[in-house]
Amino acid sequence: MSQKAREKSIEIIGIIDSSVPKKLNGDLSRLRQILLNLLNNAIKFSHQGEIVLRMRSTPLAPPFHRLYIEVKDFGIGISTAEIKTLFQPFVQADASTTRRFGGTGLGLSICRRLVEAMQGQIDVISQPNKGSTFWFEITLEAHNNEEINPKNIALHNKHALIVDDLPASRERLSQQLSEMGFIVTMISNRFDTLAALSNATHAFDIALISKNLDFPSSQQLASDIHALPLQHNLPLILLSSNSTIGQTESAKAAGYAAFLSKPIRSNTLYSAIELVLNQHNAPEQILVTTHQIGEQLATKKQHILVVEDNPVNQQVVVKMLEKLNYRVDIANDGALGVAAVAAQNYDLVLMDCQMPNMDGYAATKRIRATEQSGQHLPIVALTANVFKEDILRCQQAGMDDFLSKPITLIALQTALDRHLQPSTPSTSAQSSSS
């Protein structure tokens, strides 16, 4: 859901309490459907700020746990009268939401049926203009082969500074760093950051700075930190929830050692910290490699663009590609797909044929028209029509292959294998041969 959130400058933060077992037995598909529904509604009815997904667990008679999950937003909210009918089929809180937010927010009745099918309960706490917290509880069985990961000794008792103006984001980052062994200090603004570093009784080993800080810019903050006595070598990692072209270079110029896009998985954060600290001990390597840490982690995977306007189809294809270990971007129509190809080197494009504004045929022709001699970006059509004339139309537009909907994992892998070299990092996709 992060791409949809970025389009509205909303940050999604997931916080899993330590009380939750590492492995639980349950219905993964139902749980995913419920969470997608709740998160999609939270994004739809929010304007800005953050959406927080929290999970905690209460142990019952072994081996069972009562799992509590909530999705909290700071959007338009719901009145008490409307809440009473919210989970009933074909009911929406306010008819005007269809026009204002591009949908009715339905699907809650389905969530209720799914939760009850898992012997659970679901409800909401909300007030108009003060946001909503949708929560549900289900009972699951803990897996009996749970593994406990000890804190990393190399990071134990090192000091980390977090600078982020969103409380839930600070909480999540602190949780991740504490699990690695860091002693964490959290700060919400520039002035307290500079004061803490100036007056600290101990040295900080690393600092994580969020780019959503409003003033001054994160670039200026990095310069101010490195201008302080004893802090000119403090490794800084820039975190952004809305990455744009050129941010990596500007982060490097400001003095950051790494640049990571939110939401940040713990293993990605750990790898970046490990690289930064290792390179901090080898200064001759910093100027060449540290600004590329985020890219190094991502470009180990081949990069695929999915051009598709249907949110459900997007989710299905993205899940399949992630399972096959590809890096994925999404464009919601043909025009955005053309712009994405112009701005980024992709290894392959999956192109839906029927889309508003600009369909897949027109988008493919536009991409082909911009390719120089020797360049050819593989484009695979996604279409529900598999008649001979449809295949011919795909070929005439410049597409290399097609996949018929609904797409299967095996068919997708087979098509990708035909056009991609195995285990080749994304370097210059537009210059690869078909």
C-alpha positions in Angstrom: 0.0 0.0 0.0 3.0 2.3 0.3 2.8 3.6 -3.3 -0.8 4.8 -2.8 0.2 6.4 0.5 3.1 8.3 -1.1 0.8 9.9 -3.7 -1.0 11.6 -0.8 2.2 12.3 1.2 1.0 9.9 3.9 3.4 7.6 5.7 2.4 4.0 6.7 4.1 2.8 9.9 3.8 -0.8 11.1 4.6 -1.6 14.7 4.7 -5.2 15.9 4.9 -5.5 19.7 7.5 -7.9 21.1 4.6 -9.9 22.7 3.7 -11.3 19.2 5.2 -14.7 18.5 7.5 -14.8 15.5 5.4 -17.5 13.9 1.6 -18.2 14.1 -0.6 -20.6 12.3 -3.6 -19.0 10.6 -5.4 -18.1 7.4 -2.9 -15.9 5.6 -5.2 -15.0 2.7 -8.0 -13.8 4.9 -5.7 -11.8 7.1 -4.1 -10.1 4.1 -7.5 -9.3 2.6 -8.7 -7.7 5.9 -5.5 -5.6 6.3 -5.6 -4.5 2.6 -9.2 -3.4 3.1 -8.5 -1.4 6.3 -5.3 0.2 5.0 -6.9 1.1 1.6 -9.8 2.8 3.5 -7.4 4.6 5.8 -5.5 6.0 2.9 -8.6 6.9 0.9 -10.1 8.9 3.8 -6.9 10.6 5.0 -5.3 13.8 3.7 -1.9 13.8 5.3 0.2 12.6 8.2 0.6 9.0 9.2 -1.4 5.7 9.2 -0.3 3.4 12.0 -0.7 -0.4 11.9 -0.2 -1.9 15.4 -0.1 -5.5 16.4 0.1 -7.1 19.9 -0.7 -10.4 21.4 -2.1 -11.8 24.7 -1.1 -15.4 25.5 -4.0 -17.8 26.3 -3.8 -21.5 27.2 -0.8 -22.9 25.4 -0.2 -22.8 22.5 -2.9 -20.1 21.7 -2.5 -16.4 21.5 -5.2 -13.6 21.1 -3.8 -11.4 18.3 -4.9 -7.7 18.4 -4.5 -5.6 15.2 -5.5 -2.0 14.7 -5.2 0.5 11.8 -5.3 4.1 13.0 -5.6 7.1 10.7 -6.1 10.8 11.2 -8.6 11.3 8.5 -12.3 12.5 8.2 -13.6 10.2 11.0 -17.1 8.8 11.6 -20.0 9.8 13.8 -21.4 7.6 16.5 -24.7 7.2 14.6 -22.9 6.2 11.4 -20.7 3.6 13.3 -23.8 1.6 14.2 -24.5 0.7 10.6 -21.0 0.8 9.2 -20.3 -2.9 9.1 -23.7 -3.7 7.4 -23.7 -4.6 3.7 -24.2 -1.7 1.2 -23.9 1.0 3.9 -21.5 4.0 3.7 -21.1 6.7 6.3 -21.8 9.6 3.9 -22.8 9.6 0.3 -20.6 12.6 -0.4 -17.5 10.5 0.2 -18.0 8.9 -3.2 -17.4 12.2 -4.9 -14.8 13.5 -2.6 -12.6 10.4 -2.1 -13.2 8.3 -5.2 -15.0 5.5 -3.5 -17.5 4.6 -0.8 -15.2 2.9 1.7 -17.3 -0.3 1.5 -15.8 -3.7 2.2 -16.1 -3.4 5.9 -19.0 -5.9 5.9 -16.6 -8.4 4.2 -14.0 -7.7 6.8 -16.5 -8.5 9.5 -17.5 -11.7 7.9 -13.9 -12.8 7.5 -13.0 -11.9 11.1 -16.0 -13.8 12.4 -15.1 -16.8 10.2 -11.8 -16.8 12.2 -13.8 -16.7 15.5 -12.8 -13.1 16.1 -14.4 -9.7 16.4 -14.0 -6.3 14.7 -15.0 -2.7 15.6 -14.0 0.9 15.2 -13.3 3.9 17.5 -13.8 7.2 15.7 -15.0 10.8 15.9 -15.7 13.2 13.0 -12.6 15.0 11.9 -10.4 13.2 14.4 -9.6 10.0 12.6 -10.6 6.4 13.0 -9.1 3.3 14.6 -10.4 0.1 13.1 -9.4 -2.9 15.2 -10.0 -6.7 15.3 -9.0 -9.7 17.4 -8.5 -13.3 16.4 -7.1 -16.3 18.2 -4.2 -18.1 16.6 -1.9 -21.0 17.5 1.8 -20.2 18.1 4.2 -22.2 16.0 6.2 -24.6 18.1 9.5 -24.0 16.3 9.9 -20.3 17.2 13.4 -19.0 16.9 14.7 -16.3 19.1 17.2 -14.0 17.4 19.8 -12.6 19.9 20.9 -9.0 19.7 23.9 -8.4 17.4 27.0 -8.2 19.7 28.8 -5.8 17.3 26.1 -3.2 17.8 25.4 -3.8 21.4 25.5 -0.6 23.5 26.3 1.6 20.5 24.4 4.9 20.6 21.9 5.8 17.8 20.1 9.1 17.3 16.7 9.3 15.6 15.4 12.6 14.3 11.8 12.3 13.0 8.7 14.5 13.6 6.2 11.7 13.4 5.8 10.0 16.8 4.9 6.5 15.4 7.8 6.6 13.0 10.2 7.4 15.9 8.6 4.5 17.9 9.1 2.1 15.0 12.7 3.1 14.3 13.5 2.9 18.0 12.1 -0.6 18.2 14.1 -1.7 15.2 17.4 -0.2 16.5 16.8 -1.5 20.1 16.4 -5.0 18.7 19.8 -4.7 17.1 21.3 -3.7 20.4 21.5 0.1 20.1 20.9 2.6 22.9 18.5 5.0 21.3 17.8 8.7 21.7 14.7 10.1 19.9 14.3 13.7 18.9 11.5 15.4 16.9 13.1 18.7 15.7 16.2 20.4 14.5 16.9 22.6 17.5 16.7 19.8 20.0 18.9 17.7 17.7 21.7 20.2 17.7 21.4 20.8 21.4 21.5 17.1 22.2 24.6 16.6 20.1 26.3 19.6 21.5 25.7 18.7 25.1 25.9 14.9 24.9 28.0 13.1 27.5 28.6 10.2 25.2 29.5 9.9 21.5 26.8 8.9 19.0 27.8 6.1 16.6 25.1 6.8 14.0 22.1 9.1 13.3 18.9 8.4 11.3 17.2 11.6 10.0 13.8 11.6 8.4 13.3 13.8 5.3 9.8 14.8 6.3 11.2 17.4 8.7 9.7 20.7 7.4 12.4 23.3 8.3 15.2 23.6 7.7 15.8 21.0 5.0 17.4 17.7 5.9 20.4 18.8 3.8 20.9 21.9 6.0 20.5 19.8 9.1 23.2 17.4 8.0 25.6 20.4 7.4 24.7 21.9 10.8 25.4 18.5 12.6 28.8 18.1 10.9 29.7 21.6 11.8 29.4 20.9 15.5 32.6 20.1 17.5 33.3 16.4 17.6 30.5 15.5 15.1 32.1 16.1 11.8 32.5 12.4 11.2 29.1 11.3 12.6 27.6 8.9 10.0 24.2 10.0 8.9 21.4 8.0 7.2 18.6 9.9 5.4 15.2 8.3 5.5 12.5 9.4 3.0 8.9 8.4 2.5 8.7 10.1 -0.9 11.7 9.4 -3.0 12.3 11.5 -6.1 14.9 11.5 -8.8 18.1 13.2 -7.7 17.6 12.7 -4.0 20.6 10.3 -3.6 23.0 12.8 -5.2 21.7 15.7 -3.1 21.9 13.5 0.1 25.5 12.6 -0.8 26.4 16.3 -1.3 24.9 17.2 2.0 27.1 14.6 3.8 24.8 11.6 4.2 26.4 8.2 4.2 23.2 6.4 3.0 19.7 7.0 1.7 16.8 4.7 2.4 13.1 4.8 1.3 10.3 4.2 3.8 8.8 1.9 4.8 12.1 0.3 5.9 12.4 -3.4 6.7 14.6 -4.3 9.6 17.0 -6.4 7.5 17.4 -3.5 5.0 18.1 -1.1 7.8 20.6 -3.5 9.5 22.4 -4.0 6.2 22.7 -0.3 5.6 24.0 0.4 9.1 26.5 -2.4 8.8 27.8 -1.0 5.5 27.9 2.6 6.9 29.8 1.6 10.0 32.3 -0.6 8.1 33.0 2.1 5.6 33.3 4.7 8.4 36.3 2.6 9.5 37.7 2.7 6.0 37.5 6.4 5.0 39.1 5.9 1.6 36.0 4.0 0.4 33.4 6.5 1.6 33.3 8.9 -1.2 33.0 6.2 -3.8 30.4 3.9 -2.2 28.5 5.3 0.8 26.0 7.3 -1.2 25.0 4.2 -3.1 24.1 2.0 -0.1 20.4 2.2 -0.7 20.8 1.5 -4.4 23.3 -1.4 -3.7 20.6 -3.2 -1.6 17.9 -2.7 -4.2 19.8 -3.3 -7.4 20.7 -6.8 -6.5 17.2 -7.5 -7.9 16.1 -6.9 -11.4 13.8 -3.9 -11.8 10.3 -4.4 -13.4 7.7 -1.7 -14.1 4.0 -2.8 -13.9 1.7 -0.5 -15.8 -1.8 -1.3 -14.6 -4.8 0.8 -13.5 -6.7 -1.8 -11.4 -5.6 -1.8 -7.7 -6.4 -5.5 -7.2 -4.5 -6.5 -10.3 -1.6 -4.4 -9.1 -1.5 -6.2 -5.7 -1.6 -9.6 -7.3 1.2 -8.9 -9.8 3.4 -7.2 -7.2 3.0 -10.1 -4.8 4.0 -12.5 -7.5 7.0 -10.5 -8.6 8.2 -10.0 -5.0 7.9 -13.8 -4.5 10.1 -14.2 -7.6 12.6 -11.8 -6.0 12.1 -8.8 -8.4 12.1 -5.1 -7.5 8.8 -3.5 -8.6 7.5 -0.1 -9.5 3.8 0.7 -10.4 2.4 3.2 -12.9 -1.4 3.7 -12.8 -1.9 4.4 -16.5 0.0 4.4 -19.9 1.0 8.0 -19.7 2.6 7.5 -16.3 4.3 4.3 -17.6 5.9 6.3 -20.4 7.1 8.9 -18.0 8.5 6.2 -15.6 10.4 4.5 -18.4 11.9 7.9 -19.4 13.0 8.6 -15.8 14.3 5.1 -14.8 16.1 2.2 -16.3 14.0 -0.9 -16.1 14.8 -4.5 -17.1 11.2 -5.2 -18.3 7.7 -3.7 -18.4 4.5 -5.5 -17.8 1.9 -3.5 -19.7 -1.9 -3.7 -19.3 -3.6 -3.2 -22.6 -6.9 -1.6 -21.5 -6.4 1.6 -19.4 -7.9 5.1 -19.2 -6.1 8.2 -20.5 -3.6 6.2 -22.5 -3.9 2.5 -23.2 -1.1 0.0 -23.3 -0.8 -0.1 -27.1 -0.3 3.7 -27.3 2.1 3.7 -24.4 4.2 1.0 -26.0 4.3 2.9 -29.3 5.4 6.0 -27.4 8.2 4.1 -25.6 9.4 2.5 -28.9 9.5 5.9 -30.6 11.9 7.2 -28.0 14.4 4.2 -28.1 17.7 4.9 -29.8 19.4 2.5 -32.2 20.5 -0.7 -30.3 18.1 -0.1 -27.4 15.2 -2.4 -26.8 13.2 -2.6 -23.5 11.2 -5.9 -23.2 7.5 -5.2 -22.9 5.1 -8.0 -22.0 1.4 -7.3 -22.5 -1.2 -8.1 -19.8 -4.5 -8.8 -21.5 -7.8 -10.7 -20.9 -8.1 -11.1 -24.7 -6.1 -13.8 -26.3 -7.6 -14.1 -29.7 -5.3 -14.1 -32.8 -6.2 -10.5 -33.7 -5.5 -9.3 -30.1 -2.0 -11.0 -30.2 -1.4 -9.3 -33.6 -2.3 -5.9 -32.2 0.1 -6.4 -29.3 2.9 -7.2 -31.8 2.0 -4.3 -34.1 2.3 -1.9 -31.1 5.8 -3.2 -30.4 5.2 -5.6 -27.5 7.5 -8.6 -27.2 5.1 -11.1 -25.5 1.8 -11.4 -23.8 0.3 -12.9 -20.7 -3.4 -13.7 -20.5 -5.4 -12.7 -17.4 -5.8 -14.1 -14.8 -2.0 -14.4 -14.5 -0.5 -17.5 -12.9 2.9 -17.5 -11.1 4.2 -20.2 -13.5 3.2 -18.3 -16.6 4.7 -15.1 -15.3 8.0 -16.7 -14.4 8.1 -18.4 -17.8 7.6 -15.1 -19.6 10.2 -13.3 -17.5 12.7 -16.1 -18.2 12.3 -15.6 -21.9 13.3 -11.9 -21.8 15.6 -11.5 -18.7 19.0 -12.9 -18.0 19.0 -14.7 -14.7 20.5 -13.1 -11.6 21.6 -10.0 -13.5 21.4 -6.7 -11.5 19.5 -3.8 -13.1 22.1 -1.7 -14.8 20.9 -0.4 -18.1 17.6 -2.0 -18.9 16.9 0.0 -22.0 20.0 -1.2 -23.7 19.4 -4.9 -23.1 18.3 -7.0 -26.1 14.9 -8.7 -26.2 
